Amino acid sequence: MSIDKQAVYVERVLQKKSTHFSMTTDVHTGFKVACALRSLSMQEVIEEFASLISQGNTGMLKLLDRIQEENLMGIKKEKKMKIREVNDIYTILEQESPLRDE
């Protein structure tokens, strides 16, 4: 490989990609606290998880398999149901609020 091609390859490998996702407030808070207690950023922890997965780490791949199984069994739907129930509670509170204009 020529020096120019090596430089381009190294540059491509070192480039960062941006990933955006959302999580519930309680999960975010718990994750942030766990990282902070260890003087780690959430970014570096997520990057390490992703790195272990991309390297074929057995433990991380088992975690992916477990998540996949839970999704297939509908456990994910139960989590969404809880969010829907919370939203329903807020709707009821808004409807019953004494501050509401009728």
C-alpha positions as CSV (number, residue, x, y, z in Angstrom):
1,M,0.0,0.0,0.0
2,S,1.4,3.4,-0.9
3,I,1.9,6.1,1.7
4,D,-1.0,8.2,0.2
5,K,-3.3,5.2,0.4
6,Q,-2.2,4.4,3.9
7,A,-2.9,8.0,5.0
8,V,-6.4,7.9,3.5
9,Y,-7.1,4.6,5.2
10,V,-5.9,5.8,8.6
11,E,-7.9,9.0,8.2
12,R,-11.1,7.0,7.4
13,V,-10.5,4.6,10.3
14,L,-10.1,7.5,12.8
15,Q,-13.1,9.5,11.6
16,K,-15.9,9.8,14.1
17,K,-19.6,9.1,13.4
18,S,-22.4,10.8,15.2
19,T,-25.1,8.7,16.7
20,H,-28.4,10.1,18.2
21,F,-30.9,8.1,20.3
22,S,-33.3,8.8,23.1
23,M,-33.9,7.0,26.4
24,T,-36.3,7.4,29.3
25,T,-35.4,10.0,31.9
26,D,-34.9,7.5,34.6
27,V,-32.5,5.4,32.5
28,H,-30.6,8.4,31.4
29,T,-30.2,9.6,35.0
30,G,-29.1,6.2,36.3
31,F,-26.6,5.8,33.5
32,K,-25.2,9.3,34.0
33,V,-24.8,8.8,37.7
34,A,-23.1,5.4,37.3
35,C,-20.7,6.9,34.8
36,A,-20.0,10.0,36.9
37,L,-19.3,7.9,40.0
38,R,-16.5,6.3,37.9
39,S,-15.3,9.6,36.4
40,L,-16.4,8.4,32.9
41,S,-18.4,10.2,30.3
42,M,-21.5,8.6,28.9
43,Q,-19.9,9.0,25.4
44,E,-16.8,7.0,26.3
45,V,-18.9,4.2,27.9
46,I,-21.2,3.9,24.9
47,E,-18.2,3.9,22.5
48,E,-16.6,1.1,24.5
49,F,-19.8,-1.0,24.4
50,A,-20.0,-0.5,20.7
51,S,-16.3,-1.3,20.3
52,L,-16.7,-4.6,22.2
53,I,-19.7,-5.5,20.1
54,S,-17.8,-4.7,16.9
55,Q,-14.9,-6.9,18.1
56,G,-17.2,-9.8,18.7
57,N,-17.0,-9.8,22.5
58,T,-19.0,-12.9,23.6
59,G,-20.6,-11.2,26.6
60,M,-21.8,-8.2,24.6
61,L,-23.1,-10.4,21.8
62,K,-25.0,-12.4,24.4
63,L,-26.5,-9.1,25.6
64,L,-27.6,-8.3,22.1
65,D,-29.2,-11.8,21.8
66,R,-31.1,-11.3,25.0
67,I,-32.4,-8.0,23.9
68,Q,-33.5,-9.5,20.6
69,E,-35.3,-12.3,22.4
70,E,-37.1,-9.9,24.6
71,N,-38.2,-7.9,21.6
72,L,-39.5,-11.0,19.9
73,M,-41.3,-12.0,23.0
74,G,-43.0,-8.6,23.3
75,I,-41.3,-7.5,26.5
76,K,-40.5,-4.2,24.7
77,K,-44.2,-3.7,24.2
78,E,-44.7,-3.8,28.0
79,K,-42.2,-1.0,28.4
80,K,-44.1,1.0,25.9
81,M,-47.3,0.2,27.7
82,K,-45.9,1.8,30.8
83,I,-45.1,5.0,28.9
84,R,-48.6,5.0,27.5
85,E,-50.1,4.6,31.0
86,V,-48.1,7.5,32.2
87,N,-49.3,9.6,29.3
88,D,-52.9,8.6,30.1
89,I,-52.4,9.7,33.7
90,Y,-51.2,13.1,32.5
91,T,-54.2,13.4,30.2
92,I,-56.6,12.6,33.1
93,L,-54.8,15.1,35.3
94,E,-55.1,17.8,32.6
95,Q,-58.8,17.1,32.1
96,E,-59.5,17.2,35.9
97,S,-57.4,20.2,36.7
98,P,-59.2,22.9,38.5
99,L,-56.9,25.4,36.6
100,R,-58.3,24.2,33.2
101,D,-60.5,26.6,31.3
102,E,-63.8,25.0,30.4
